[in-house]
Amino acid sequence: MTSLMLLCTIAGRQAAIPAHAIRSVIEIDAVEPIPGTPPWIVGLTALRSQALTVVDCRVALGFESAGDPVGSRAAVIALDGHLYALVVDDASDVEEIEGDIQQLRGGFGRQWADAALGMVETPRGPAIILDVPALLGLDQSEAA
Amino acid sequence: MDDLLADFVAETREMLEASGGEIVAWEADPSDRARLDSIFRFVHTVKGNCGFFDFPRLERLSHAAEDALAEVRAGRRQPDSALVSAVLAIIDRIGEMTDAIEAGGEFPEGGDNALIAALEEGEPEQEGQLLASEAPASEAAGDAAKGRPTPQPTQAIQRSIRLPVDLLDEVMKGVSDLVLARNDLARRLREGGNQPTLDGPFERLSTILSGVRDSTTRMRMQRLEHLFGSFPRLVRDLSNDLGKQVMVDFEGGDVELDREMVEMVRDPLTHIVRNAIDHGIEKPVDRLMAGKREIGLLRFAARQSGNQISLVISDDGNGIDTDRLAAKAVEAGLRTPQEIAAMDERAKLDLIFEPGLSTADQVSAVSGRGVGMDVVRANILKIGGSIEVASTPKDGTSFYLRLPLTLSMMSALTVETRGQIFALPRSFADEIAFARTHMEELARAGESQMFTYRGRRIPCIALEEVLFGASAVPLDWSRKKLLVIRLATGELFALGVDQVLDHEDVVVKPIAPAIVATGLYAGTTLLDDGRPMMLLDMPSIAAKFGLVTKSRSRSDREQNDGAETNGAASQATITAMLYRGLDGRRRAVRLGLVRRIETIERSAIDIEGDRAQIVIDERLITLIGHEGSTLPEGNCRLLRLSDGASELALIVSEVLDAIDLPQNLRAPEANSEYEGIALVEGHPIPLIDGHTLFARHDRPVTETVSPTCRLPEDSEWARKILEPLVIAAGYTVLRDEADDGDLRIVIDGDAVPSSETKTPLLHLRSDRDPRGASDASIYRYDREALMAALARLRRENAA
């Protein structure tokens, strides 16, 4: 099985996001904070007349934030008609990944447990596939 | 009306086209429930629409078809081919009639009864008779107008086209993106310094773009007024039919809603209105018994809140009897008694949205067939809205609708707090006040802040605390600006912000579910510089801070206000109806005087010299408010005022709002027409003095028992000339020989009162001069003396 994945690093770990969900990869320019929202929602940023909800993947997973996301790279995801920018440590290229999604006995760790679909082998080693809807707290996880 | 009619024709035709396939499919398989339902819905909708357009024939046909189909739906009747053909014949006839309506012609008489009779089950003999008796009539009609029954192709010029809303959506989205691209370009141009060769064309582009944006917005949007406009008539007709009195009150008619959405909610709202009048509002007698005003109030209030419209339809009727509803649900087999027992009041109330359930004991032409609330809810859900019901027994029922408004322009106020800018829908803001200048009106109770607004204490919340949580440092209220927010339920609160910046039109875009979950925001929008700005969800914020009491409708608040006015010292405000007179001036009249709001045609008004009257429901009512102004063309708005006994119709150009006026009015200057002058938002508003008004137009009340009078029977003069005078003086003329009555009039008779009878006599003579000194008779053409004598005798009789 071959699939396209965006390889990125989140909290220092290799992760992959299925490429079909991704609109583009941007560099966060400016963020307008939204008071009252959960901490993993950093705020809104504008991308060509559209407002994106900026999500700090580190915080969403339960890690410490890396600080101000301005200048960080983010994957733009469209989900149920809403656009999100997932802030990651770093994003490299979209790669063609060979092989099936594998599970690991014992899981991937507390933080990753809810937001991982499994893992794949990449040229740079194993990467965890993000379950984006689960990461965004949306119950209906389509990919699962 | 023409617009509505065109809509009706277009809608009916569209449904006909859509149901064409269904009908054929149903014919093939009459037991197909889904087809049956969709055909039933079609005739039901046609029936509903006919109700307010006054097409009795269409209504009769659709009602008959609906009845027959309802029988089938209820399983009391098997669909057979005879029934299918009969229904199809009626649907064809509906199509033909619709064509005739569009062409502005009359559909030839006759034929309807045969069609309706064909729906009847069995008894073919009777059917045959009916057909036979009907046939000649329709044939005759057919002969008279050769071939008229065949549908004629209409040659009306098309002045409008119907477009798919998707296309409009696309255009709209494109235009708003264009605007943002323009803004982006503008910023870059500014950064690049003065470039005369570019600035000119850019200016032109901007102007054109804003024009295009305006018109694309208008393309999709329609004021709710357009929708509300059809309700007064509907309410009037329904309440007349049912012997009830209902006043309608609209608020937020200027809220704009997507055109498609307007069409989608029209039917559900019509259903709710029908139900409210049929089941909710009681008959005047019952209302009086229950201690309410005899006129029921049906209230529509619309508010735009972010990308949603909230619409509240409330009546002050009898409420929903949940026990009866539950009993019906058990009866219909929808729930078991055990399930009912486990339900709370809310769940029972929600049973009204259950299919196949109706609280009406009798099926009336108005409502109560079980299509109703389930269809209403299905339609509202289909368009992404929600509907909720709240009901207080004896106090009334309210339906809360929330409708989405994804692609809408709205006017918003921008406010600043802790250096961040937020927008809130302008329709919520009643007034802006600077706390500094209103220090004396701020008060604390416990830990809560209050603000005195028009004599009432309203709760205060600071946006800062709403968004960032309670701060450790006490807020400095004196530096806040206060926005008085009025919710759709009519409740008020004050929102403290750091700055009120500006108002602007914004395009609201939906926000991610995780942000919606905060209950603080309704959407987002982009500022001119491309920065996103959050739109505050005022109703949700109010609910979060416990500022809304759901069951408290405006009608019972008014009752409370009324109670206060009757009380001793606690008087704070006068509830009044604000209106704009024909002369364009705004005035107010006490709400208690207003019986109902009416729209009538110009032709119902009759003005001759000082006498101005209007015909409403076959009654003559004195018209006021027209003096010195020209009457509007077409329809006129009226406020029907009543002092309990007599009625006056006050013509207005616009009914504005129900408002609370301060009790301490400024004394009017010499003009006793007004009770006083109130200041509303800085404008003087005279309050009409009810006493002066009714005193001026007071008519002698005809006593229920008028004295009787006997006239000479043989005199032609007495019959033709005298009788009208006597009647005008308040007498009933007797024709029966047996009774002498209270007065006898004798002409040229014996001038001496006869001792035989105690009946007073009034003598008239034909000669101008009296016959002698003892002659007390009155010359028959001495009108003054005659009337005076009649009046005197009447008074003596009464005493």
Interface residues (C-beta under 8 A of the other chain):
Chain A: A30 E32 P33 I34 P35 G36 T37 P38 I41 L44 T45 A46 R48 S49 Q50 A51 T53 D80 G81 H82 Y84 L136 G137 L138
Chain B: S176 D177 L180 A181 R418 Q420 V466 L467 F468 K509 P510 I511 A512 P513 A514 I515 T518 L520 Y521 T524 L526 G530 R531 P532 M533 M534
